[in-house]
C-alpha cells in the first residue's frame, strides 16, 4: 500500500512501514513543510496514497467536502512514535487494507479502531432536534 506520512509524524515511520512492505514516504520528502492540509490531501489523491496522520483536520476535510479520497488513517493516541505504536499500526493497515484501498477514514486510538467509508455522509438533525 502507498502511504503518505503527515508532517506531524516522525520520518522514522517511513522506514518502519517500508520494512513492512509498504511504499511509505514522509511529506517532507515530497512537499513543503508549510503546506496546507488540503495540498497534502490533493497530492495523496493524485498519486494514489493513503494519508497517515495524528491530525483530526484530515477527517474534518473529508467530512466537509464529502470527498471519496484519499483514504486517511489517523492515530489518536498520546504516544505516536514508531516504537510505541508500530506493531499496532502495521496490524491495522493489514486488517483495513481493503477499506483503505476503497476509500475510508480509519481512526486508531488506545482502545479501539473505527472505520468510516468514504464519502462521509453527514447526518442531518431530525425536525425538532
Steps between C-alpha positions, in 0.01 A plus 500: 500500500618855428516707819564872539607601850391842619749754635375443855649149496864406523676420171608176674151368426582484129787256552300282740211479255729433203648208696143372538462501120327833443599781264526764776619859460512788745344825377830682563652304208231594247352833612558818695495476879273805505243354258136513597322172573293537182821500291616179666157342443501602134849354449401174672183465290683580175779250569287224657627526859326445833567784746629390843469772763446598861296804394119513518487762224522238227185324616326836525602583142363166377172558684459862390573429134340153490803395295548143387873516566770484593461252780629615837627301797513718809677395817328648803735397777727696733811312386538488122860388467583197286632328812177539697246457221682320216356152551148631550514711185642218286221268618234766435633557147472129430155469655358804317693481173195438283309786665793737453539401135127554443484832689472531877581701808653267759550622855727307737505593868616329820191280529346451159499559128223662301427481128298757306463434129534791261328719418401585857128568509414780737206418721226756485315581820143381520234771505454617857853404613 
